[in-house]
Amino acid sequence: MADVEAHITGTVWKIECKPGDVIAEGDTVAILESMKMEMPVEAEDAGTVKEILCEEGQAVNEGDVLVVLE
């Protein structure tokens, strides 16, 4: 399993995947908003979305796990 983590502290602006989606390395799984800038969070590994651990509008810290891939 692979975890996709937030690379910055911010707010989850949009979730771009759902459980069961097949994700390729480099695909955007979520978009974070920080300091009025939108920044994509990309998967570092390919896999299938097993679980989404965040919600749109939720504040997250750098290193928080957003999506679990299997």
mmCIF file as Biopython writes it, N, C-alpha, C and O atoms, coordinates in Angstrom:
data_model
#
loop_
_atom_site.group_PDB
_atom_site.id
_atom_site.type_symbol
_atom_site.label_atom_id
_atom_site.label_alt_id
_atom_site.label_comp_id
_atom_site.label_asym_id
_atom_site.label_entity_id
_atom_site.label_seq_id
_atom_site.pdbx_PDB_ins_code
_atom_site.Cartn_x
_atom_site.Cartn_y
_atom_site.Cartn_z
_atom_site.occupancy
_atom_site.B_iso_or_equiv
_atom_site.auth_seq_id
_atom_site.auth_asym_id
_atom_site.pdbx_PDB_model_num
ATOM 1   N N  . MET A ? 1  ? 0.840   -1.183 0.000   1.0 0.0 1  A 1 
ATOM 2   C CA . MET A ? 1  ? 0.000   0.000  0.000   1.0 0.0 1  A 1 
ATOM 3   C C  . MET A ? 1  ? 0.887   1.250  0.000   1.0 0.0 1  A 1 
ATOM 4   O O  . MET A ? 1  ? 2.007   1.248  0.512   1.0 0.0 1  A 1 
ATOM 5   N N  . ALA A ? 2  ? 0.351   2.295  -0.583  1.0 0.0 2  A 1 
ATOM 6   C CA . ALA A ? 2  ? 1.070   3.565  -0.636  1.0 0.0 2  A 1 
ATOM 7   C C  . ALA A ? 2  ? 0.156   4.670  -0.119  1.0 0.0 2  A 1 
ATOM 8   O O  . ALA A ? 2  ? -1.041  4.693  -0.407  1.0 0.0 2  A 1 
ATOM 9   N N  . ASP A ? 3  ? 0.736   5.573  0.639   1.0 0.0 3  A 1 
ATOM 10  C CA . ASP A ? 3  ? -0.008  6.708  1.146   1.0 0.0 3  A 1 
ATOM 11  C C  . ASP A ? 3  ? 0.333   7.941  0.326   1.0 0.0 3  A 1 
ATOM 12  O O  . ASP A ? 3  ? 1.491   8.153  -0.036  1.0 0.0 3  A 1 
ATOM 13  N N  . VAL A ? 4  ? -0.674  8.752  0.033   1.0 0.0 4  A 1 
ATOM 14  C CA . VAL A ? 4  ? -0.449  10.036 -0.620  1.0 0.0 4  A 1 
ATOM 15  C C  . VAL A ? 4  ? -0.612  11.084 0.471   1.0 0.0 4  A 1 
ATOM 16  O O  . VAL A ? 4  ? -1.678  11.208 1.076   1.0 0.0 4  A 1 
ATOM 17  N N  . GLU A ? 5  ? 0.463   11.841 0.716   1.0 0.0 5  A 1 
ATOM 18  C CA . GLU A ? 5  ? 0.489   12.795 1.819   1.0 0.0 5  A 1 
ATOM 19  C C  . GLU A ? 5  ? 0.421   14.234 1.317   1.0 0.0 5  A 1 
ATOM 20  O O  . GLU A ? 5  ? 0.793   14.539 0.185   1.0 0.0 5  A 1 
ATOM 21  N N  . ALA A ? 6  ? -0.066  15.105 2.195   1.0 0.0 6  A 1 
ATOM 22  C CA . ALA A ? 6  ? -0.063  16.541 1.900   1.0 0.0 6  A 1 
ATOM 23  C C  . ALA A ? 6  ? 1.382   17.028 1.903   1.0 0.0 6  A 1 
ATOM 24  O O  . ALA A ? 6  ? 2.137   16.710 2.822   1.0 0.0 6  A 1 
ATOM 25  N N  . HIS A ? 7  ? 1.773   17.791 0.894   1.0 0.0 7  A 1 
ATOM 26  C CA . HIS A ? 7  ? 3.131   18.313 0.809   1.0 0.0 7  A 1 
ATOM 27  C C  . HIS A ? 7  ? 3.238   19.723 1.386   1.0 0.0 7  A 1 
ATOM 28  O O  . HIS A ? 7  ? 4.331   20.281 1.488   1.0 0.0 7  A 1 
ATOM 29  N N  . ILE A ? 8  ? 2.088   20.295 1.764   1.0 0.0 8  A 1 
ATOM 30  C CA . ILE A ? 8  ? 2.046   21.611 2.386   1.0 0.0 8  A 1 
ATOM 31  C C  . ILE A ? 8  ? 0.930   21.622 3.429   1.0 0.0 8  A 1 
ATOM 32  O O  . ILE A ? 8  ? 0.060   20.751 3.429   1.0 0.0 8  A 1 
ATOM 33  N N  . THR A ? 9  ? 0.963   22.606 4.307   1.0 0.0 9  A 1 
ATOM 34  C CA . THR A ? 9  ? -0.145  22.838 5.227   1.0 0.0 9  A 1 
ATOM 35  C C  . THR A ? 9  ? -1.156  23.711 4.503   1.0 0.0 9  A 1 
ATOM 36  O O  . THR A ? 9  ? -0.792  24.717 3.895   1.0 0.0 9  A 1 
ATOM 37  N N  . GLY A ? 10 ? -2.417  23.330 4.567   1.0 0.0 10 A 1 
ATOM 38  C CA . GLY A ? 10 ? -3.446  24.105 3.875   1.0 0.0 10 A 1 
ATOM 39  C C  . GLY A ? 10 ? -4.821  23.503 4.081   1.0 0.0 10 A 1 
ATOM 40  O O  . GLY A ? 10 ? -5.063  22.793 5.057   1.0 0.0 10 A 1 
ATOM 41  N N  . THR A ? 11 ? -5.712  23.793 3.159   1.0 0.0 11 A 1 
ATOM 42  C CA . THR A ? 11 ? -7.088  23.311 3.200   1.0 0.0 11 A 1 
ATOM 43  C C  . THR A ? 11 ? -7.344  22.463 1.961   1.0 0.0 11 A 1 
ATOM 44  O O  . THR A ? 11 ? -6.922  22.818 0.860   1.0 0.0 11 A 1 
ATOM 45  N N  . VAL A ? 12 ? -8.037  21.341 2.144   1.0 0.0 12 A 1 
ATOM 46  C CA . VAL A ? 12 ? -8.399  20.504 1.005   1.0 0.0 12 A 1 
ATOM 47  C C  . VAL A ? 12 ? -9.456  21.263 0.207   1.0 0.0 12 A 1 
ATOM 48  O O  . VAL A ? 12 ? -10.585 21.442 0.662   1.0 0.0 12 A 1 
ATOM 49  N N  . TRP A ? 13 ? -9.074  21.704 -0.982  1.0 0.0 13 A 1 
ATOM 50  C CA . TRP A ? 13 ? -9.969  22.492 -1.830  1.0 0.0 13 A 1 
ATOM 51  C C  . TRP A ? 13 ? -10.874 21.568 -2.650  1.0 0.0 13 A 1 
ATOM 52  O O  . TRP A ? 13 ? -12.072 21.814 -2.791  1.0 0.0 13 A 1 
ATOM 53  N N  . LYS A ? 14 ? -10.273 20.499 -3.188  1.0 0.0 14 A 1 
ATOM 54  C CA . LYS A ? 14 ? -11.051 19.561 -4.004  1.0 0.0 14 A 1 
ATOM 55  C C  . LYS A ? 14 ? -10.404 18.182 -3.970  1.0 0.0 14 A 1 
ATOM 56  O O  . LYS A ? 14 ? -9.180  18.058 -4.010  1.0 0.0 14 A 1 
ATOM 57  N N  . ILE A ? 15 ? -11.238 17.147 -3.897  1.0 0.0 15 A 1 
ATOM 58  C CA . ILE A ? 15 ? -10.765 15.768 -3.992  1.0 0.0 15 A 1 
ATOM 59  C C  . ILE A ? 15 ? -11.026 15.304 -5.418  1.0 0.0 15 A 1 
ATOM 60  O O  . ILE A ? 15 ? -12.148 15.408 -5.914  1.0 0.0 15 A 1 
ATOM 61  N N  . GLU A ? 16 ? -9.998  14.795 -6.073  1.0 0.0 16 A 1 
ATOM 62  C CA . GLU A ? 16 ? -10.059 14.458 -7.490  1.0 0.0 16 A 1 
ATOM 63  C C  . GLU A ? 16 ? -10.202 12.959 -7.753  1.0 0.0 16 A 1 
ATOM 64  O O  . GLU A ? 16 ? -10.070 12.525 -8.897  1.0 0.0 16 A 1 
ATOM 65  N N  . CYS A ? 17 ? -10.466 12.167 -6.722  1.0 0.0 17 A 1 
ATOM 66  C CA . CYS A ? 17 ? -10.585 10.714 -6.911  1.0 0.0 17 A 1 
ATOM 67  C C  . CYS A ? 17 ? -11.648 10.186 -5.952  1.0 0.0 17 A 1 
ATOM 68  O O  . CYS A ? 17 ? -12.141 10.899 -5.078  1.0 0.0 17 A 1 
ATOM 69  N N  . LYS A ? 18 ? -11.984 8.907  -6.148  1.0 0.0 18 A 1 
ATOM 70  C CA . LYS A ? 18 ? -12.935 8.243  -5.252  1.0 0.0 18 A 1 
ATOM 71  C C  . LYS A ? 18 ? -12.472 6.796  -5.062  1.0 0.0 18 A 1 
ATOM 72  O O  . LYS A ? 18 ? -11.715 6.279  -5.884  1.0 0.0 18 A 1 
ATOM 73  N N  . PRO A ? 19 ? -12.916 6.144  -3.993  1.0 0.0 19 A 1 
ATOM 74  C CA . PRO A ? 19 ? -12.506 4.753  -3.775  1.0 0.0 19 A 1 
ATOM 75  C C  . PRO A ? 19 ? -12.796 3.891  -5.014  1.0 0.0 19 A 1 
ATOM 76  O O  . PRO A ? 19 ? -13.865 3.977  -5.617  1.0 0.0 19 A 1 
ATOM 77  N N  . GLY A ? 20 ? -11.815 3.064  -5.370  1.0 0.0 20 A 1 
ATOM 78  C CA . GLY A ? 20 ? -11.944 2.190  -6.530  1.0 0.0 20 A 1 
ATOM 79  C C  . GLY A ? 20 ? -11.297 2.749  -7.786  1.0 0.0 20 A 1 
ATOM 80  O O  . GLY A ? 20 ? -11.064 2.003  -8.738  1.0 0.0 20 A 1 
ATOM 81  N N  . ASP A ? 21 ? -10.998 4.061  -7.812  1.0 0.0 21 A 1 
ATOM 82  C CA . ASP A ? 21 ? -10.340 4.647  -8.987  1.0 0.0 21 A 1 
ATOM 83  C C  . ASP A ? 21 ? -8.930  4.088  -9.136  1.0 0.0 21 A 1 
ATOM 84  O O  . ASP A ? 21 ? -8.223  3.895  -8.147  1.0 0.0 21 A 1 
ATOM 85  N N  . VAL A ? 22 ? -8.527  3.832  -10.373 1.0 0.0 22 A 1 
ATOM 86  C CA . VAL A ? 22 ? -7.162  3.405  -10.668 1.0 0.0 22 A 1 
ATOM 87  C C  . VAL A ? 22 ? -6.346  4.672  -10.940 1.0 0.0 22 A 1 
ATOM 88  O O  . VAL A ? 22 ? -6.694  5.476  -11.804 1.0 0.0 22 A 1 
ATOM 89  N N  . ILE A ? 23 ? -5.261  4.832  -10.191 1.0 0.0 23 A 1 
ATOM 90  C CA . ILE A ? 23 ? -4.432  6.027  -10.245 1.0 0.0 23 A 1 
ATOM 91  C C  . ILE A ? 23 ? -3.067  5.664  -10.818 1.0 0.0 23 A 1 
ATOM 92  O O  . ILE A ? 23 ? -2.467  4.661  -10.431 1.0 0.0 23 A 1 
ATOM 93  N N  . ALA A ? 24 ? -2.583  6.486  -11.741 1.0 0.0 24 A 1 
ATOM 94  C CA . ALA A ? 24 ? -1.235  6.321  -12.283 1.0 0.0 24 A 1 
ATOM 95  C C  . ALA A ? 24 ? -0.282  7.229  -11.514 1.0 0.0 24 A 1 
ATOM 96  O O  . ALA A ? 24 ? -0.700  8.224  -10.921 1.0 0.0 24 A 1 
ATOM 97  N N  . GLU A ? 25 ? 0.995   6.881  -11.530 1.0 0.0 25 A 1 
ATOM 98  C CA . GLU A ? 25 ? 1.995   7.742  -10.912 1.0 0.0 25 A 1 
ATOM 99  C C  . GLU A ? 25 ? 1.908   9.137  -11.539 1.0 0.0 25 A 1 
ATOM 100 O O  . GLU A ? 25 ? 1.918   9.269  -12.763 1.0 0.0 25 A 1 
ATOM 101 N N  . GLY A ? 26 ? 1.825   10.160 -10.714 1.0 0.0 26 A 1 
ATOM 102 C CA . GLY A ? 26 ? 1.747   11.534 -11.205 1.0 0.0 26 A 1 
ATOM 103 C C  . GLY A ? 26 ? 0.336   12.080 -11.345 1.0 0.0 26 A 1 
ATOM 104 O O  . GLY A ? 26 ? 0.162   13.276 -11.582 1.0 0.0 26 A 1 
ATOM 105 N N  . ASP A ? 27 ? -0.685  11.221 -11.203 1.0 0.0 27 A 1 
ATOM 106 C CA . ASP A ? 27 ? -2.066  11.701 -11.266 1.0 0.0 27 A 1 
ATOM 107 C C  . ASP A ? 27 ? -2.378  12.579 -10.049 1.0 0.0 27 A 1 
ATOM 108 O O  . ASP A ? 27 ? -1.896  12.319 -8.947  1.0 0.0 27 A 1 
ATOM 109 N N  . THR A ? 28 ? -3.180  13.609 -10.260 1.0 0.0 28 A 1 
ATOM 110 C CA . THR A ? 28 ? -3.625  14.469 -9.174  1.0 0.0 28 A 1 
ATOM 111 C C  . THR A ? 28 ? -4.755  13.772 -8.420  1.0 0.0 28 A 1 
ATOM 112 O O  . THR A ? 28 ? -5.748  13.362 -9.020  1.0 0.0 28 A 1 
ATOM 113 N N  . VAL A ? 29 ? -4.597  13.639 -7.089  1.0 0.0 29 A 1 
ATOM 114 C CA . VAL A ? 29 ? -5.628  13.006 -6.274  1.0 0.0 29 A 1 
ATOM 115 C C  . VAL A ? 29 ? -6.417  14.035 -5.456  1.0 0.0 29 A 1 
ATOM 116 O O  . VAL A ? 29 ? -7.550  13.775 -5.051  1.0 0.0 29 A 1 
ATOM 117 N N  . ALA A ? 30 ? -5.817  15.194 -5.218  1.0 0.0 30 A 1 
ATOM 118 C CA . ALA A ? 30 ? -6.488  16.255 -4.462  1.0 0.0 30 A 1 
ATOM 119 C C  . ALA A ? 30 ? -5.826  17.583 -4.804  1.0 0.0 30 A 1 
ATOM 120 O O  . ALA A ? 30 ? -4.716  17.629 -5.334  1.0 0.0 30 A 1 
ATOM 121 N N  . ILE A ? 31 ? -6.526  18.648 -4.489  1.0 0.0 31 A 1 
ATOM 122 C CA . ILE A ? 31 ? -5.968  19.987 -4.662  1.0 0.0 31 A 1 
ATOM 123 C C  . ILE A ? 31 ? -6.061  20.693 -3.318  1.0 0.0 31 A 1 
ATOM 124 O O  . ILE A ? 31 ? -7.127  20.768 -2.708  1.0 0.0 31 A 1 
ATOM 125 N N  . LEU A ? 32 ? -4.913  21.211 -2.867  1.0 0.0 32 A 1 
ATOM 126 C CA . LEU A ? 32 ? -4.863  21.939 -1.610  1.0 0.0 32 A 1 
ATOM 127 C C  . LEU A ? 32 ? -4.806  23.434 -1.887  1.0 0.0 32 A 1 
ATOM 128 O O  . LEU A ? 32 ? -4.236  23.869 -2.887  1.0 0.0 32 A 1 
ATOM 129 N N  . GLU A ? 33 ? -5.400  24.210 -0.996  1.0 0.0 33 A 1 
ATOM 130 C CA . GLU A ? 33 ? -5.337  25.670 -1.082  1.0 0.0 33 A 1 
ATOM 131 C C  . GLU A ? 33 ? -4.514  26.155 0.096   1.0 0.0 33 A 1 
ATOM 132 O O  . GLU A ? 33 ? -4.779  25.798 1.244   1.0 0.0 33 A 1 
ATOM 133 N N  . SER A ? 34 ? -3.515  26.972 -0.199  1.0 0.0 34 A 1 
ATOM 134 C CA . SER A ? 34 ? -2.680  27.551 0.842   1.0 0.0 34 A 1 
ATOM 135 C C  . SER A ? 34 ? -2.253  28.932 0.385   1.0 0.0 34 A 1 
ATOM 136 O O  . SER A ? 34 ? -1.753  29.095 -0.729  1.0 0.0 34 A 1 
ATOM 137 N N  . MET A ? 35 ? -2.444  29.918 1.229   1.0 0.0 35 A 1 
ATOM 138 C CA . MET A ? 35 ? -2.072  31.297 0.918   1.0 0.0 35 A 1 
ATOM 139 C C  . MET A ? 35 ? -2.681  31.751 -0.409  1.0 0.0 35 A 1 
ATOM 140 O O  . MET A ? 35 ? -2.025  32.414 -1.213  1.0 0.0 35 A 1 
ATOM 141 N N  . LYS A ? 36 ? -3.942  31.385 -0.623  1.0 0.0 36 A 1 
ATOM 142 C CA . LYS A ? 36 ? -4.719  31.750 -1.816  1.0 0.0 36 A 1 
ATOM 143 C C  . LYS A ? 36 ? -4.160  31.173 -3.113  1.0 0.0 36 A 1 
ATOM 144 O O  . LYS A ? 36 ? -4.430  31.689 -4.198  1.0 0.0 36 A 1 
ATOM 145 N N  . MET A ? 37 ? -3.380  30.102 -2.995  1.0 0.0 37 A 1 
ATOM 146 C CA . MET A ? 37 ? -2.854  29.395 -4.167  1.0 0.0 37 A 1 
ATOM 147 C C  . MET A ? 37 ? -3.370  27.968 -4.132  1.0 0.0 37 A 1 
ATOM 148 O O  . MET A ? 37 ? -3.440  27.358 -3.065  1.0 0.0 37 A 1 
ATOM 149 N N  . GLU A ? 38 ? -3.731  27.432 -5.294  1.0 0.0 38 A 1 
ATOM 150 C CA . GLU A ? 38 ? -4.180  26.043 -5.401  1.0 0.0 38 A 1 
ATOM 151 C C  . GLU A ? 38 ? -3.006  25.187 -5.858  1.0 0.0 38 A 1 
ATOM 152 O O  . GLU A ? 38 ? -2.361  25.491 -6.862  1.0 0.0 38 A 1 
ATOM 153 N N  . MET A ? 39 ? -2.732  24.113 -5.116  1.0 0.0 39 A 1 
ATOM 154 C CA . MET A ? 39 ? -1.598  23.259 -5.434  1.0 0.0 39 A 1 
ATOM 155 C C  . MET A ? 39 ? -2.041  21.804 -5.506  1.0 0.0 39 A 1 
ATOM 156 O O  . MET A ? 39 ? -2.605  21.280 -4.545  1.0 0.0 39 A 1 
ATOM 157 N N  . PRO A ? 40 ? -1.788  21.142 -6.642  1.0 0.0 40 A 1 
ATOM 158 C CA . PRO A ? 40 ? -2.189  19.733 -6.777  1.0 0.0 40 A 1 
ATOM 159 C C  . PRO A ? 40 ? -1.323  18.815 -5.917  1.0 0.0 40 A 1 
ATOM 160 O O  . PRO A ? 40 ? -0.132  19.053 -5.720  1.0 0.0 40 A 1 
ATOM 161 N N  . VAL A ? 41 ? -1.959  17.763 -5.416  1.0 0.0 41 A 1 
ATOM 162 C CA . VAL A ? 41 ? -1.247  16.700 -4.708  1.0 0.0 41 A 1 
ATOM 163 C C  . VAL A ? 41 ? -1.258  15.501 -5.650  1.0 0.0 41 A 1 
ATOM 164 O O  . VAL A ? 41 ? -2.319  14.984 -5.999  1.0 0.0 41 A 1 
ATOM 165 N N  . GLU A ? 42 ? -0.067  15.064 -6.056  1.0 0.0 42 A 1 
ATOM 166 C CA . GLU A ? 42 ? 0.045   13.981 -7.036  1.0 0.0 42 A 1 
ATOM 167 C C  . GLU A ? 42 ? 0.484   12.683 -6.372  1.0 0.0 42 A 1 
ATOM 168 O O  . GLU A ? 42 ? 1.237   12.693 -5.399  1.0 0.0 42 A 1 
ATOM 169 N N  . ALA A ? 43 ? 0.009   11.579 -6.905  1.0 0.0 43 A 1 
ATOM 170 C CA . ALA A ? 43 ? 0.401   10.254 -6.415  1.0 0.0 43 A 1 
ATOM 171 C C  . ALA A ? 43 ? 1.848   9.981  -6.828  1.0 0.0 43 A 1 
ATOM 172 O O  . ALA A ? 43 ? 2.228   10.207 -7.977  1.0 0.0 43 A 1 
ATOM 173 N N  . GLU A ? 44 ? 2.639   9.500  -5.890  1.0 0.0 44 A 1 
ATOM 174 C CA . GLU A ? 44 ? 4.021   9.136  -6.198  1.0 0.0 44 A 1 
ATOM 175 C C  . GLU A ? 44 ? 4.123   7.713  -6.726  1.0 0.0 44 A 1 
ATOM 176 O O  . GLU A ? 44 ? 5.139   7.327  -7.305  1.0 0.0 44 A 1 
ATOM 177 N N  . ASP A ? 45 ? 3.055   6.930  -6.521  1.0 0.0 45 A 1 
ATOM 178 C CA . ASP A ? 45 ? 3.005   5.545  -6.978  1.0 0.0 45 A 1 
ATOM 179 C C  . ASP A ? 45 ? 1.665   5.297  -7.659  1.0 0.0 45 A 1 
ATOM 180 O O  . ASP A ? 45 ? 0.691   6.007  -7.406  1.0 0.0 45 A 1 
ATOM 181 N N  . ALA A ? 46 ? 1.621   4.292  -8.517  1.0 0.0 46 A 1 
ATOM 182 C CA . ALA A ? 46 ? 0.360   3.882  -9.133  1.0 0.0 46 A 1 
ATOM 183 C C  . ALA A ? 46 ? -0.373  2.951  -8.175  1.0 0.0 46 A 1 
ATOM 184 O O  . ALA A ? 46 ? 0.249   2.317  -7.323  1.0 0.0 46 A 1 
ATOM 185 N N  . GLY A ? 47 ? -1.686  2.868  -8.313  1.0 0.0 47 A 1 
ATOM 186 C CA . GLY A ? 47 ? -2.467  1.958  -7.484  1.0 0.0 47 A 1 
ATOM 187 C C  . GLY A ? 47 ? -3.941  2.247  -7.609  1.0 0.0 47 A 1 
ATOM 188 O O  . GLY A ? 47 ? -4.367  3.066  -8.423  1.0 0.0 47 A 1 
ATOM 189 N N  . THR A ? 48 ? -4.709  1.565  -6.793  1.0 0.0 48 A 1 
ATOM 190 C CA . THR A ? 48 ? -6.154  1.746  -6.734  1.0 0.0 48 A 1 
ATOM 191 C C  . THR A ? 48 ? -6.491  2.442  -5.424  1.0 0.0 48 A 1 
ATOM 192 O O  . THR A ? 48 ? -5.967  2.079  -4.371  1.0 0.0 48 A 1 
ATOM 193 N N  . VAL A ? 49 ? -7.367  3.445  -5.488  1.0 0.0 49 A 1 
ATOM 194 C CA . VAL A ? 49 ? -7.737  4.188  -4.284  1.0 0.0 49 A 1 
ATOM 195 C C  . VAL A ? 49 ? -8.487  3.260  -3.339  1.0 0.0 49 A 1 
ATOM 196 O O  . VAL A ? 49 ? -9.567  2.767  -3.666  1.0 0.0 49 A 1 
ATOM 197 N N  . LYS A ? 50 ? -7.908  3.025  -2.164  1.0 0.0 50 A 1 
ATOM 198 C CA . LYS A ? 50 ? -8.534  2.174  -1.153  1.0 0.0 50 A 1 
ATOM 199 C C  . LYS A ? 50 ? -9.378  3.012  -0.198  1.0 0.0 50 A 1 
ATOM 200 O O  . LYS A ? 50 ? -10.480 2.619  0.187   1.0 0.0 50 A 1 
ATOM 201 N N  . GLU A ? 51 ? -8.840  4.181  0.180   1.0 0.0 51 A 1 
ATOM 202 C CA . GLU A ? 51 ? -9.517  4.985  1.202   1.0 0.0 51 A 1 
ATOM 203 C C  . GLU A ? 51 ? -9.125  6.451  1.042   1.0 0.0 51 A 1 
ATOM 204 O O  . GLU A ? 51 ? -7.981  6.764  0.712   1.0 0.0 51 A 1 
ATOM 205 N N  . ILE A ? 52 ? -10.080 7.341  1.278   1.0 0.0 52 A 1 
ATOM 206 C CA . ILE A ? 52 ? -9.819  8.774  1.293   1.0 0.0 52 A 1 
ATOM 207 C C  . ILE A ? 52 ? -9.969  9.236  2.736   1.0 0.0 52 A 1 
ATOM 208 O O  . ILE A ? 52 ? -11.021 9.055  3.348   1.0 0.0 52 A 1 
ATOM 209 N N  . LEU A ? 53 ? -8.907  9.834  3.277   1.0 0.0 53 A 1 
ATOM 210 C CA . LEU A ? 53 ? -8.865  10.169 4.695   1.0 0.0 53 A 1 
ATOM 211 C C  . LEU A ? 53 ? -9.085  11.655 4.962   1.0 0.0 53 A 1 
ATOM 212 O O  . LEU A ? 53 ? -8.776  12.138 6.052   1.0 0.0 53 A 1 
ATOM 213 N N  . CYS A ? 54 ? -9.612  12.380 3.990   1.0 0.0 54 A 1 
ATOM 214 C CA . CYS A ? 54 ? -9.848  13.809 4.172   1.0 0.0 54 A 1 
ATOM 215 C C  . CYS A ? 54 ? -11.167 14.178 3.502   1.0 0.0 54 A 1 
ATOM 216 O O  . CYS A ? 54 ? -11.740 13.395 2.744   1.0 0.0 54 A 1 
ATOM 217 N N  . GLU A ? 55 ? -11.630 15.378 3.797   1.0 0.0 55 A 1 
ATOM 218 C CA . GLU A ? 55 ? -12.857 15.898 3.200   1.0 0.0 55 A 1 
ATOM 219 C C  . GLU A ? 55 ? -12.568 17.280 2.631   1.0 0.0 55 A 1 
ATOM 220 O O  . GLU A ? 55 ? -11.675 17.976 3.112   1.0 0.0 55 A 1 
ATOM 221 N N  . GLU A ? 56 ? -13.312 17.677 1.618   1.0 0.0 56 A 1 
ATOM 222 C CA . GLU A ? 56 ? -13.169 19.019 1.084   1.0 0.0 56 A 1 
ATOM 223 C C  . GLU A ? 56 ? -13.482 20.023 2.188   1.0 0.0 56 A 1 
ATOM 224 O O  . GLU A ? 56 ? -14.467 19.877 2.912   1.0 0.0 56 A 1 
ATOM 225 N N  . GLY A ? 57 ? -12.642 21.033 2.309   1.0 0.0 57 A 1 
ATOM 226 C CA . GLY A ? 57 ? -12.802 22.053 3.339   1.0 0.0 57 A 1 
ATOM 227 C C  . GLY A ? 57 ? -12.025 21.766 4.611   1.0 0.0 57 A 1 
ATOM 228 O O  . GLY A ? 57 ? -11.948 22.618 5.496   1.0 0.0 57 A 1 
ATOM 229 N N  . GLN A ? 58 ? -11.450 20.578 4.714   1.0 0.0 58 A 1 
ATOM 230 C CA . GLN A ? 58 ? -10.700 20.183 5.913   1.0 0.0 58 A 1 
ATOM 231 C C  . GLN A ? 58 ? -9.305  20.788 5.906   1.0 0.0 58 A 1 
ATOM 232 O O  . GLN A ? 58 ? -8.639  20.809 4.871   1.0 0.0 58 A 1 
ATOM 233 N N  . ALA A ? 59 ? -8.863  21.279 7.053   1.0 0.0 59 A 1 
ATOM 234 C CA . ALA A ? 59 ? -7.489  21.761 7.207   1.0 0.0 59 A 1 
ATOM 235 C C  . ALA A ? 59 ? -6.572  20.558 7.399   1.0 0.0 59 A 1 
ATOM 236 O O  . ALA A ? 59 ? -6.894  19.637 8.150   1.0 0.0 59 A 1 
ATOM 237 N N  . VAL A ? 60 ? -5.428  20.569 6.718   1.0 0.0 60 A 1 
ATOM 238 C CA . VAL A ? 60 ? -4.452  19.489 6.833   1.0 0.0 60 A 1 
ATOM 239 C C  . VAL A ? 60 ? -3.063  20.080 7.045   1.0 0.0 60 A 1 
ATOM 240 O O  . VAL A ? 60 ? -2.791  21.224 6.681   1.0 0.0 60 A 1 
ATOM 241 N N  . ASN A ? 61 ? -2.202  19.280 7.635   1.0 0.0 61 A 1 
ATOM 242 C CA . ASN A ? 61 ? -0.820  19.677 7.856   1.0 0.0 61 A 1 
ATOM 243 C C  . ASN A ? 61 ? 0.096   18.931 6.900   1.0 0.0 61 A 1 
ATOM 244 O O  . ASN A ? 61 ? -0.254  17.864 6.397   1.0 0.0 61 A 1 
ATOM 245 N N  . GLU A ? 62 ? 1.250   19.488 6.656   1.0 0.0 62 A 1 
ATOM 246 C CA . GLU A ? 62 ? 2.249   18.821 5.830   1.0 0.0 62 A 1 
ATOM 247 C C  . GLU A ? 62 ? 2.525   17.443 6.410   1.0 0.0 62 A 1 
ATOM 248 O O  . GLU A ? 62 ? 2.790   17.312 7.605   1.0 0.0 62 A 1 
ATOM 249 N N  . GLY A ? 63 ? 2.465   16.420 5.575   1.0 0.0 63 A 1 
ATOM 250 C CA . GLY A ? 63 ? 2.711   15.043 6.001   1.0 0.0 63 A 1 
ATOM 251 C C  . GLY A ? 63 ? 1.474   14.250 6.350   1.0 0.0 63 A 1 
ATOM 252 O O  . GLY A ? 63 ? 1.550   13.031 6.506   1.0 0.0 63 A 1 
ATOM 253 N N  . ASP A ? 64 ? 0.313   14.922 6.480   1.0 0.0 64 A 1 
ATOM 254 C CA . ASP A ? 64 ? -0.932  14.190 6.746   1.0 0.0 64 A 1 
ATOM 255 C C  . ASP A ? 64 ? -1.266  13.288 5.559   1.0 0.0 64 A 1 
ATOM 256 O O  . ASP A ? 64 ? -1.106  13.691 4.407   1.0 0.0 64 A 1 
ATOM 257 N N  . VAL A ? 65 ? -1.727  12.075 5.836   1.0 0.0 65 A 1 
ATOM 258 C CA . VAL A ? 65 ? -2.132  11.159 4.774   1.0 0.0 65 A 1 
ATOM 259 C C  . VAL A ? 65 ? -3.515  11.558 4.282   1.0 0.0 65 A 1 
ATOM 260 O O  . VAL A ? 65 ? -4.458  11.655 5.067   1.0 0.0 65 A 1 
ATOM 261 N N  . LEU A ? 66 ? -3.628  11.790 2.973   1.0 0.0 66 A 1 
ATOM 262 C CA . LEU A ? 66 ? -4.889  12.189 2.362   1.0 0.0 66 A 1 
ATOM 263 C C  . LEU A ? 66 ? -5.607  11.009 1.708   1.0 0.0 66 A 1 
ATOM 264 O O  . LEU A ? 66 ? -6.824  10.864 1.828   1.0 0.0 66 A 1 
ATOM 265 N N  . VAL A ? 67 ? -4.832  10.166 1.012   1.0 0.0 67 A 1 
ATOM 266 C CA . VAL A ? 67 ? -5.399  9.050  0.240   1.0 0.0 67 A 1 
ATOM 267 C C  . VAL A ? 67 ? -4.521  7.822  0.433   1.0 0.0 67 A 1 
ATOM 268 O O  . VAL A ? 67 ? -3.295  7.923  0.448   1.0 0.0 67 A 1 
ATOM 269 N N  . VAL A ? 68 ? -5.155  6.662  0.580   1.0 0.0 68 A 1 
ATOM 270 C CA . VAL A ? 68 ? -4.430  5.394  0.688   1.0 0.0 68 A 1 
ATOM 271 C C  . VAL A ? 68 ? -4.656  4.626  -0.608  1.0 0.0 68 A 1 
ATOM 272 O O  . VAL A ? 68 ? -5.794  4.410  -1.024  1.0 0.0 68 A 1 
ATOM 273 N N  . LEU A ? 69 ? -3.553  4.215  -1.245  1.0 0.0 69 A 1 
ATOM 274 C CA . LEU A ? 69 ? -3.599  3.408  -2.462  1.0 0.0 69 A 1 
ATOM 275 C C  . LEU A ? 69 ? -3.203  1.976  -2.131  1.0 0.0 69 A 1 
ATOM 276 O O  . LEU A ? 69 ? -2.407  1.735  -1.223  1.0 0.0 69 A 1 
ATOM 277 N N  . GLU A ? 70 ? -3.772  1.018  -2.884  1.0 0.0 70 A 1 
ATOM 278 C CA . GLU A ? 70 ? -3.341  -0.382 -2.724  1.0 0.0 70 A 1 
ATOM 279 C C  . GLU A ? 70 ? -2.915  -0.929 -4.061  1.0 0.0 70 A 1 
ATOM 280 O O  . GLU A ? 70 ? -2.516  -2.089 -4.154  1.0 0.0 70 A 1 
#
